[in-house]
Amino acid sequence: MTLSRLHITMILGLAVIVWGLVLGIQGTAVTRAHLAPFSIVVGFLVLLATAFEHRLWRLRWIHGWIVKRPDLRGTWQIELISDSLYATDPIVCYMGVKQTLSTLQMHLMTRESESWLVADRIRSSPSEDGYQIVGVYTNQPHIQLRGERSEMHRGAMVLNTHSASFRPTTMTGEYWTDRGTSGRMNFNARVSYVSTRLDAAEQLFAHVTNSK
């Protein structure tokens, strides 16, 4: 949950009341002058919370003790292996990931459909080496395929990070759908730019490959 100005004001206000009561019990006089910086302090904390939500959480040196959340941002190249009757070979697809401290958006792009994450949870991996991402998504096939070989559906997935706990370079996972299909996913490569279209993602990785 992102802390809003109202949340911060309420928390700080409660802290000030308790602090004032303790000082009063100890015999220290509390005047209106002591409350003058309140709005300034609230404004500073709002700016700090906003910076932490969008940028500061990514700092490597705070990972593991202040923040326990992997940095998954970017566009991933994925090998998808499905047990669907129409998927006889592994499929190369792409996933764009946008992320803040409290939010995660994952957008899977294939030749035939797109999927969007609608619920998620990030937790430590059961192996205690990396993280596990559990999510529920919706899938929308391209309109010309609906009624022929694919329909809109929902599914769930479990991903596991590898290689580095803070900014992993690979992930593996499994998924299941309400159509009775399932499959595996191998996240093999990532670039920092977030693509929102399949053709843009393909061009991006082609450029990366050619530049090596």
C-alpha positions in Angstrom: 0.0 0.0 0.0 1.3 3.5 -0.9 1.2 5.9 2.0 -0.8 9.0 1.1 -0.5 12.5 2.6 -3.5 11.7 4.8 -1.9 8.5 6.1 1.3 10.3 6.9 -0.5 13.2 8.6 -2.5 10.8 10.8 0.6 8.7 11.8 2.7 11.8 12.5 -0.2 13.4 14.3 -0.7 10.4 16.6 3.1 10.3 17.2 3.0 14.0 18.2 0.1 13.4 20.6 1.8 10.5 22.3 5.1 12.4 22.4 3.3 15.4 23.9 1.6 13.3 26.6 4.9 11.7 27.6 6.6 15.1 27.9 3.6 16.4 29.9 3.8 13.5 32.3 7.5 14.1 32.7 6.8 17.8 33.5 8.0 19.3 30.3 5.9 22.1 29.0 4.6 21.8 25.4 3.6 25.0 23.6 2.1 25.9 20.2 5.5 26.8 19.0 6.6 23.2 19.2 3.9 22.3 16.7 4.8 25.0 14.1 7.0 22.7 12.0 4.3 20.0 11.7 3.2 20.8 8.2 6.8 21.1 7.0 7.6 17.7 8.4 4.5 16.2 6.8 5.5 17.7 3.4 9.0 16.3 3.7 7.7 12.8 4.6 5.3 12.9 1.7 8.2 13.7 -0.7 10.3 11.0 0.9 7.5 8.4 0.7 6.9 9.2 -3.0 10.6 9.0 -3.8 10.8 5.7 -1.9 7.8 4.3 -3.7 9.1 5.0 -7.2 12.9 5.1 -7.0 14.7 4.7 -3.7 13.4 1.1 -3.2 15.6 0.1 -6.2 18.8 1.0 -4.4 20.9 -2.2 -4.1 22.3 -1.3 -0.7 18.9 -1.2 1.0 17.8 -4.5 -0.4 17.5 -7.3 2.1 17.1 -5.3 5.3 14.8 -2.4 4.5 13.2 -3.8 1.3 12.7 -7.4 0.4 11.4 -7.2 -3.2 13.1 -8.1 -6.4 13.5 -5.6 -9.2 11.8 -7.2 -12.2 11.4 -4.1 -14.4 12.0 -4.2 -18.1 11.1 -6.5 -21.1 11.8 -10.2 -20.7 12.2 -12.7 -23.6 10.4 -15.9 -22.7 10.3 -19.5 -24.0 6.8 -20.8 -23.4 6.0 -24.5 -23.5 2.3 -25.2 -23.5 0.3 -28.5 -23.5 -2.4 -26.8 -25.7 -3.3 -28.8 -28.8 -2.4 -25.8 -30.9 1.1 -25.3 -29.4 3.2 -28.1 -30.8 6.5 -26.3 -30.4 8.0 -23.9 -27.8 6.8 -20.3 -28.3 9.1 -17.3 -28.1 7.1 -14.4 -26.4 7.8 -11.3 -24.4 6.7 -9.8 -21.1 6.8 -6.1 -20.2 7.1 -5.4 -16.5 6.5 -2.1 -14.7 7.0 -2.0 -11.0 7.1 0.3 -8.0 7.6 -0.6 -4.3 3.9 -1.5 -3.9 2.7 -2.3 -7.4 3.5 -4.8 -10.1 2.3 -4.8 -13.7 3.1 -7.7 -16.0 2.0 -7.8 -19.7 2.6 -11.0 -21.7 2.7 -10.6 -25.5 2.5 -13.5 -28.0 1.6 -13.8 -31.6 -2.0 -14.8 -30.8 -2.9 -13.0 -27.5 -2.0 -10.7 -24.7 -2.2 -11.3 -20.9 -2.3 -8.8 -18.0 -1.7 -9.5 -14.3 -4.7 -8.6 -12.2 -3.5 -9.9 -8.7 -0.1 -10.7 -7.4 2.0 -11.5 -4.4 5.8 -11.5 -4.0 7.3 -13.6 -1.3 10.6 -15.3 -0.4 11.2 -18.5 -2.3 10.5 -21.7 -0.4 14.2 -22.5 -1.0 15.1 -19.2 0.6 17.2 -18.4 -2.4 15.5 -15.6 -4.3 11.8 -14.8 -4.6 8.5 -16.4 -5.8 5.9 -14.4 -7.7 2.4 -15.7 -7.5 -0.2 -14.1 -9.8 -3.6 -14.3 -11.4 -4.0 -13.0 -15.0 -6.5 -12.5 -17.8 -5.8 -13.4 -21.4 -7.3 -11.8 -24.4 -6.7 -13.6 -27.8 -6.7 -11.5 -30.9 -10.2 -11.0 -32.1 -9.9 -13.1 -35.3 -9.0 -16.2 -33.2 -12.0 -16.0 -30.9 -14.6 -18.6 -31.6 -12.1 -20.5 -33.8 -9.2 -21.8 -31.6 -8.9 -19.5 -28.6 -11.2 -17.7 -26.2 -10.7 -15.1 -23.4 -9.8 -16.8 -20.2 -8.2 -16.5 -16.8 -5.2 -18.2 -15.3 -2.7 -18.4 -12.5 1.1 -18.6 -12.5 4.0 -19.1 -10.1 7.4 -17.7 -11.1 10.8 -18.3 -9.3 13.7 -15.9 -9.6 17.3 -17.1 -10.1 20.9 -15.8 -10.4 20.5 -12.8 -8.2 18.0 -12.0 -5.4 17.8 -8.3 -6.1 17.7 -8.0 -9.9 17.5 -11.5 -11.3 18.7 -12.3 -14.8 16.5 -15.4 -15.2 13.2 -16.8 -14.0 11.3 -20.0 -14.4 7.6 -20.7 -13.9 4.5 -22.6 -14.5 0.9 -21.6 -15.3 -2.6 -23.0 -15.4 -5.8 -21.7 -17.1 -9.5 -22.2 -16.6 -9.5 -23.8 -20.1 -7.7 -26.8 -18.6 -4.4 -26.0 -20.2 -1.0 -25.5 -18.5 2.6 -25.0 -19.3 6.1 -23.8 -18.4 7.9 -20.5 -18.9 11.6 -19.9 -19.1 12.6 -16.2 -18.8 15.9 -16.2 -20.6 16.9 -12.5 -21.1 15.9 -9.0 -20.1 16.4 -5.4 -21.3 15.7 -2.3 -19.3 13.2 -0.7 -21.7 9.6 -1.7 -21.2 7.8 -2.7 -24.5 4.1 -2.7 -24.8 3.9 -4.2 -28.3 5.1 -7.5 -29.6 6.8 -6.2 -32.7 8.6 -3.5 -30.6 9.9 -6.2 -28.2 11.1 -8.3 -31.1 13.0 -5.4 -32.7 14.5 -4.5 -29.3 15.9 -8.0 -28.7 17.0 -8.3 -32.4 19.0 -5.0 -31.9 20.5 -6.3 -28.7 21.5 -9.6 -30.4 23.0 -7.8 -33.4 25.0 -5.5 -31.2 26.8 -8.3 -29.4 
